Amino acid sequence: MKKTLLAICAMAMTLAASAQVNYVTVDPAAETVLPKVWGNFANMSFTFTFDEAVTVNNVENVKLYELGTTTSEVAPDDTWYTNTSNGGKTVQIWGSDYDGYMCTFSANDCDYEFVVPAGTFTSATGASNEEIRVRYYGLNAPAVPAQPLTYVSVDPEEDTVLGAETDYPGMSFTFTFDKAVTADATGVKLVKGSADGSEIAPSDAWNVTMGNANTTVQFWGADYDGFVDYFAVEDCDYYFIVPAGAIKAGDVENEEFVVRYYGKNLPTAIGDVKAAERHVVARYNINGQLVDANAQGIQLVKMSDGSTLKLIVK
């Protein structure tokens, strides 16, 4: 019994030692511009909130760094102090001047980092914090790169059969956006077999028609009479490709759109077939002989991503 109790105590001590104290919030919030009290001057004050009461050890070892062209410490005139509230769950760490008031510092247009060493905060169970590093911005937050323009929907819908109702579908593809855009048909193309397969060109050229307050873009291939052209669909994959920069909304533009379609039939697979940007490399029958897409029976289809599909062609 005594050995069991000792083992339990040892386990409890091990768990306590391995546990960590983690803060819930910090004020100012991480990855924000340091709030200013006047001009470019910010307070040397950082308040951590925990979900349990903590004690503070060796607070004088905390550091505030300016991460400019070189890394330099921003030290208070006197030293760092703490104020504890909320039953020990809230700890304010602040830098003092020589008169006992809170220090301020002139923030520059660079990043800052407030560092609290490991073991500064401990709980009643003996758990402690790992090193805490909180990043701030001095004057301006970094510019967020604009996200590429994406469409809400496309008609015909991606991964559908172009020849479901006719062997001669129209060369028309309409993209819908959540904002007004401009578009240029230069470089758009319809290809078959793979994304870098042979191109199917309209008799005349690709055109673009805007609609719905410029939130829809219809790319359509014209015949020589100015009508939508048609093409003879085959039982293979097709890809409609819109080059990067063809569609814009102010300074934001699209990355390349590659929209996949099936010619006459959806693939029927045994197993887990995931829709992805891949294409057929080769088809084999169960005897390992190369076959074309129309060969009936079981086909083993090698894909460009290295996977193999088993299809039943009736």
Secondary structure, 3 states (H helix, E strand, C coil): CHHHHHHHHHHHHHHHHHCECCEEEEECCCCCECCEEECCEEECEEEEEECCCEEECCHHHCEEEEECCCEEECCCCCCEEEEEEHHHCEEEEEEECCCCCECEEECCCCEEEEEECCCCEEECCCCECCCEEEEEECCCCCCCCCCCECCCEEECCCCCECCCCCCCCECEEEEECCCCCEECCCCCEEEECCCCCEEECCCCCEEEEEECCCCEEEEEEECCCCCECECCCCCCEEEEEECCCCEEECCEEECCEEEEEECCCCCCECCCCCCCCCCEEEEECCCCCECCCCCCEEEEEEECCCCEEEEEEC
